[in-house]
Amino acid sequence: MTILDLAAHIADMKHIDYENTLAVACLLELLCEKGFLSKEEFAAKALDMDQASLAEILLKRRSTL
């Protein structure tokens, strides 16, 4: 892999990250507009998940299934 290939791959990844971020932001906005959740609820859950380890998050998911 050359430097040019690596730079192109990074550019592709940035574009994909942007598209994914936009999709999540749109979904969040629609869920809030439709009254399924509030921005405050979303922020609280994001903070909770940010502070939790991956193992804790996976355990919580499994316990609710």
N, C-alpha and C positions, 0 to 999 in steps of 0.2 A: 504494500500500500504506500503510495507516494504522499507527499505533503499536500499536493493538490487534491488527491482522493480524500484525504483526512479532512481537509477544509470543506469539501463538498458534503461529506457525511455530516459534519457538525452543522452546516447550514440546513441540511434536510431535517436534522433532529430539532433545531430551533423552530423551524416552520411547523413541524408536527406538534411540538410543545405548545406553540401559540394556538394552533387549531384546537387542541385538547382543552386548553385553558378557556378559550372562547366558548366551547361547547358546555363546559361545566358552569361558567358564568351565566350563560343563557338558561340552562336548566334551573339554576338557583333562582334567577330572576322570575322565571315562569312559575315555579313552585310558590314563591312569595306572593306574586300577583294573584294566584288562584286561591291563596289562603291556606295552603297545605302546611306551611311553616313560616315563621317570621325570621327576619334577618338576625334578630337577637338569639333565637334558638339555634340557628346555623352557626353563629359566632361562638356560642357556648359549646356546641358539639365539636367544632374545629379546635378550640382551646383544649378541651378534654382529650381529644385524640392526639393532639400535638404533644401533650404532656405524658401520654401513655406510651409504653413500649409497644413494638409490633406484637410481641407475644401476648400482651394484655388485650390488645385489640382483637386478635384471633380467638382468644379464649372467650371474650364477650360474644363474638359472632357465633361461635359453636354452641354456647350455652343457650342462645335464643332460638336455635333451629329445632 
